[in-house]
Amino acid sequence: MHIRTGDSVKVIAGNSKGQSGKIVKMLLDKQRAVVEGVNMITKHVKPTAATPQGEIKKLEGSIHISNLMVIDAKTGEPTRTGRKLNEKGKLQRYSKTSGNFIPDPVK
């Protein structure tokens, strides 16, 4: 995958085009990601003992990963990613526009 949990991404297609945020959760089997503050949906919750009235929640919906691009930390612009060997001989993601390595996100 070209994106991981914790990456800063920008939405390049769909209703939320142009918005950016941090990836909160990856849904690997569906190839989708949940991005913080993007693609907000309304969910109606049934009444329970805790909330006898029920409620309407605003939640982040998932977005297909093909509609997301990683934001390069150094330039602040969305970039395509690739993989190449770093100094330690390990494959690491890099920005194709600037050539800089993309640090692994802190979880």
C-alpha positions, 0 to 999 in steps of 0.5 A: 500500500502506498499509504499507512495509518498515521500518514497525512494525506490529501483527497484528490477525487470525490465529494471531499476533494481538496481536503486533507487529514491524517489516516485514523484507520485502514480497512485493508480487505476493502482497500479503504481508509478513514481520514480524520475530519474528511467524508463526514457521514450522519449515523442515526443511533437507536435509543439505549440505556445510556442514551434514552433519546437516541442520537444522531452522530457525525462520523468519518466515512471511509475513502478508497485509497486510490482517491488519496495521496500522501503529503510530502512532509518537506514540501507540504504538497501531495506526491506519488510514492515509490520504494527504494533501498535506504542507507541501511539496505531496507525498502522504504517509501520515498517521494517521487517529486522531491526524492526524499524518504517518507518517514514511517508514521508514529502509531 
